[in-house]
Structure formats: C-alpha cells, structure tokens
Amino acid sequence: MALLIVAFLGISTTTGTGWPLVLVAILVGTLIAGAMLPPLWLARADVTLHTPADGAVGVPYELRITTPPGQSVAARIDELHTGWFRLGPGTLLATPQTRRVVEHVVIDLWSTAPLGLWTWRRRLRVALPEPLHIAPAMITVDVPDVRHRLVAGDELTRGVRAYAPGDARRLVHWPATARAGELMVREREVLDHGRVSLAVEFDEGDPLAEARIAWAYGYGVALLADGATVDLVTDEPTGTTRANVDDRRELGRRLARAIGRR
C-alpha cells in the first residue's frame, strides 16, 4: 500500500493529475493487487509431509511438514482430520478417525495474502513418502488361555529344577528327586501354543462393521500375547488373503487394508 501511494503521488506531482483521479487509481490498483497476489502466493505453495508408517483410529500422532519459507497460507488435510493450520515448516498433531491405508492426501490451501481483500483456495495432492496404515480402534478382549489346548507331544522336557508351589504333580521327576534329596520337577518347553484361525468378514455399509473389526483386533492381540499362532483371513483390494500374522503391527496393517463384501 505504501509503495502504491508513493508511486501515485509521484505521478500526480509530475503530470498535474487531480487528486480524485489519483485516489481512484490507488483504489483500483489496490483491488487489482489484492485479487492477483493471493493466487500467485498459492501457486508457490509446495508441501512435503512425513508421517509414521503406522497409526490407529483415535490415537494422535505427529505429522511433520516441510515447505519453502515465507508462505503465509492456511491449510487443512481432511483425510488426516487436522483442521485448519498455518502452513509452514514444523509439526502438528493429527488424529485419524477412519481405518484405512493412506498413500496420498489432498491439502486444501487458503490465502488472502498480502492485503486480505480477496480469498483464494487451491487443492494440492501430495503423495506420502510411505503409506500410512491406520489400524482400527481396539476393543480389549479377554480370551481363554490357549495353552490348555496342548496335547501330548506338544511339549519337550528341557531340564529339571527344584519344586515350586503351584507346580503340577505330574511334573515331578522322581529319579532326579531321589538323587537330589529334594522334590524336583521337569521344565517343559512349549513347541506350539496353538493355532487359531481368525476370519474377518463384513459387508460394505454395515453400520456395525467397524465395531466388529475393533473386536477382532482386540481378540487377535490377546491371542498373540498368549502365544497363539494367528492365521488371519481378510478380504483386501488384491483379493482374499490368508496368512499368519506375527505381531500386533502386522495384525493392525492387515485390518487396515481389509475391505467389505459388496
């Protein structure tokens, strides 16, 4: 504004133009500048996003943003439920609300810079450096101890040790007891804690689908914690997948990719 006033003042003093015309010129020049500068500002916007590889519904995580300096632009990322924030280098917290795999996001940009007279918007599609797997919310599930399913031959004797309160009578090793002069029991090594097949099936549009998936997530986590081998069956974009999951992270990623039947 100051530069415009100085410029038009110089024009009026050198050409003898009347003040009304100078004021009109200032007003028109200001409106034109206010309308043309915001889209130019938005055109310069360049954004790089860095997210963790794994997240979960309802759990905040840190989103790192890299942009060129000096960009006075407001932004919003609906897929990550960030709300409006001032675009610039730094970090912010995002809280995902839906289970999914995110490979790219659409950023809404909004600017009135530098005069604040006109509002311009731009949508910017940004690819993530690596996919973000948003696992479902987890419902805590208590499952029966799968170790009671062991049958003969599922355990091997690893050694003997002194008896401790609570040890089963069938574990007493009588020859070692006779040699040691005190009650000795076998130490057992579990070869397999059991195999559980967990099939997650739901229909698209089912209002209870996410609740069922959250329950399946909690059930699978409890089984893994109990030492079971979990054989997970899910429908994914590439087709029906059946494979073992080794840990909670892999379980969450498989459920993030799960889709419903049509």
C-alpha positions in Angstrom: 0.0 0.0 0.0 2.8 2.4 0.9 4.6 1.7 -2.4 1.3 2.3 -4.3 0.7 5.6 -2.6 4.2 6.8 -3.2 4.0 5.8 -6.9 0.7 7.6 -7.5 1.8 10.6 -5.5 4.8 10.9 -7.9 2.5 10.5 -10.9 0.2 13.3 -9.6 3.1 15.7 -8.9 4.8 15.2 -12.3 1.7 15.1 -14.5 -0.6 17.5 -12.7 -3.3 14.9 -12.4 -6.0 15.8 -9.9 -6.3 14.2 -6.5 -9.7 12.5 -7.2 -8.2 10.6 -10.1 -5.2 9.7 -8.0 -7.4 8.3 -5.3 -9.4 6.3 -7.8 -6.2 4.9 -9.3 -5.0 3.9 -5.8 -8.2 2.2 -5.1 -8.2 0.3 -8.5 -4.6 -0.6 -8.1 -5.2 -1.9 -4.6 -8.1 -4.1 -5.7 -6.2 -5.5 -8.7 -3.1 -6.2 -6.5 -5.4 -7.8 -3.8 -7.0 -10.0 -6.4 -3.9 -11.1 -8.3 -1.4 -11.7 -5.4 -3.2 -14.5 -3.5 -3.3 -17.0 -6.4 0.4 -16.2 -7.1 1.0 -16.8 -3.4 -0.8 -20.2 -3.6 1.0 -21.2 -6.8 4.3 -21.1 -4.9 3.0 -23.4 -2.2 5.0 -26.7 -2.1 4.4 -29.2 0.7 6.1 -32.4 1.8 4.5 -34.5 4.5 6.2 -37.0 6.7 4.0 -39.4 8.7 4.7 -42.5 10.7 4.2 -45.8 8.9 1.5 -46.9 11.4 -1.3 -45.2 13.3 -4.6 -46.1 14.9 -8.1 -44.7 15.0 -8.4 -42.1 17.7 -4.7 -42.1 18.6 -2.9 -38.7 17.9 0.4 -38.9 16.1 2.9 -36.3 14.9 2.8 -35.0 11.3 5.9 -33.3 10.1 5.6 -30.6 7.3 8.3 -29.2 5.1 7.6 -26.1 3.0 9.6 -23.2 1.5 9.9 -20.4 4.0 7.7 -17.3 3.9 4.4 -18.9 2.8 1.5 -17.2 4.6 -1.1 -19.8 3.7 -3.7 -21.6 5.8 -4.1 -25.4 5.1 -6.3 -28.3 6.0 -6.0 -32.1 5.5 -9.4 -33.7 5.7 -8.1 -37.3 5.3 -6.0 -36.8 8.5 -8.5 -34.7 10.3 -6.1 -31.9 11.1 -8.4 -28.9 11.0 -7.1 -25.6 9.7 -3.4 -24.7 10.5 -0.9 -22.2 9.3 1.2 -23.8 6.5 4.9 -23.7 7.3 7.8 -25.9 8.4 7.1 -27.7 11.7 4.9 -30.4 13.2 1.3 -30.8 14.2 -0.8 -33.5 15.8 -3.3 -35.4 13.6 -5.9 -37.8 14.9 -7.3 -40.2 12.3 -10.9 -41.1 12.6 -11.2 -43.8 10.0 -9.5 -47.1 9.4 -7.7 -47.1 6.1 -4.3 -47.1 4.2 -3.3 -43.6 3.2 -0.9 -43.2 0.3 -1.6 -39.6 -0.6 -3.6 -36.7 0.8 -5.4 -33.7 -0.6 -4.4 -30.4 1.1 -6.8 -27.5 1.0 -4.9 -24.2 0.8 -6.5 -20.9 1.6 -5.0 -17.4 1.4 -5.9 -13.7 1.4 -2.2 -12.6 1.4 -0.9 -10.0 1.4 -3.8 -7.4 1.5 -6.6 -9.6 2.8 -9.2 -8.3 0.3 -9.8 -11.5 -1.7 -9.9 -15.1 -0.7 -8.4 -17.8 -2.9 -8.4 -21.5 -2.5 -6.3 -24.3 -4.0 -6.3 -28.1 -3.7 -2.9 -29.7 -3.6 -2.5 -33.5 -4.0 0.6 -34.7 -2.0 2.0 -38.3 -2.0 3.3 -39.6 1.3 6.9 -40.9 1.3 5.5 -44.2 2.5 1.9 -45.5 3.1 0.3 -44.7 6.4 -1.6 -47.8 7.8 -4.3 -46.7 10.2 -5.3 -49.6 12.3 -8.8 -49.9 13.8 -9.7 -48.8 17.3 -9.1 -51.8 19.6 -11.7 -53.3 21.9 -9.9 -55.1 24.8 -10.9 -58.8 24.8 -10.2 -61.5 27.3 -9.7 -64.8 25.7 -9.3 -68.2 27.3 -5.7 -69.3 27.7 -5.0 -71.2 24.5 -2.2 -73.2 26.2 -4.8 -75.6 27.7 -5.3 -76.9 24.1 -1.9 -78.6 24.2 -1.9 -82.3 23.6 0.7 -85.0 24.2 3.8 -84.4 22.2 3.4 -80.6 22.1 6.0 -80.2 25.0 9.5 -81.4 25.5 11.5 -81.7 28.8 14.2 -79.1 28.8 15.6 -79.9 32.2 14.8 -80.3 35.9 14.6 -77.7 38.7 13.5 -77.6 42.3 9.8 -77.8 43.0 7.9 -74.5 43.4 4.4 -74.1 44.9 1.8 -74.4 42.2 3.8 -76.9 40.1 1.6 -79.8 38.8 2.1 -83.2 40.4 2.5 -84.8 37.0 5.7 -82.8 36.5 7.6 -84.4 39.4 10.8 -86.1 38.2 11.3 -89.0 40.6 14.8 -90.1 39.6 16.1 -86.5 39.9 14.3 -86.2 43.3 16.0 -89.4 44.5 19.4 -88.1 43.5 19.0 -84.5 44.9 17.2 -85.4 48.1 14.5 -82.8 47.4 11.5 -82.6 45.2 12.4 -81.9 41.6 10.2 -81.2 38.6 10.6 -81.2 34.9 11.0 -77.9 33.0 8.8 -78.0 29.9 9.4 -76.3 26.6 6.3 -75.5 24.6 6.6 -76.2 20.9 3.4 -74.6 19.8 0.8 -72.7 21.9 -1.9 -73.5 19.4 -3.1 -72.2 16.1 -6.2 -70.0 15.8 -7.9 -69.1 12.5 -9.4 -65.6 12.6 -11.7 -64.6 9.7 -12.8 -61.0 9.5 -15.7 -60.7 7.1 -18.2 -57.8 6.9 -20.5 -56.2 4.3 -19.9 -52.7 2.9 -22.2 -50.2 4.5 -22.8 -52.4 7.6 -23.0 -49.8 10.5 -21.6 -52.4 12.9 -18.6 -53.4 10.7 -16.0 -51.1 12.4 -17.1 -52.4 15.8 -16.7 -56.0 14.7 -13.2 -55.2 13.2 -12.2 -53.4 16.5 -13.3 -56.5 18.4 -11.4 -58.8 16.0 -8.3 -56.6 16.5 -8.5 -56.9 20.3 -9.1 -60.6 20.1 -6.1 -61.1 17.8 -3.9 -59.0 20.0 -4.9 -61.1 23.0 -4.2 -64.3 21.2 -0.8 -63.1 20.1 0.0 -62.1 23.7 -1.0 -65.6 24.8 1.5 -67.2 22.4 -1.0 -68.4 19.8 -0.3 -68.6 16.1 -3.0 -66.4 14.4 -4.0 -67.3 10.9 -5.8 -64.2 9.6 -8.3 -64.3 6.8 -9.3 -60.9 5.2 -10.7 -59.5 2.0 -8.3 -57.0 0.6 -8.2 -54.9 -2.6 -6.0 -57.6 -4.1 -8.4 -60.4 -3.1 -8.9 -62.7 -0.2 -5.7 -63.1 1.8 -5.0 -65.8 4.3 -1.7 -65.7 6.2 -0.2 -65.8 9.6 0.4 -62.5 11.5 3.5 -62.4 13.7 2.8 -59.4 15.8 0.4 -56.6 16.7 1.8 -54.3 14.0 1.2 -56.7 11.2 -2.2 -57.5 12.5 -3.1 -53.8 12.5 -1.8 -53.4 9.0 -3.8 -56.3 7.7 -7.0 -55.0 9.3 -6.3 -51.5 7.9 -6.4 -53.0 4.4 -9.5 -55.1 5.0 -12.5 -54.2 2.8 -16.1 -55.3 2.9 -18.1 -57.6 0.6 -20.4 -55.9 -1.9 
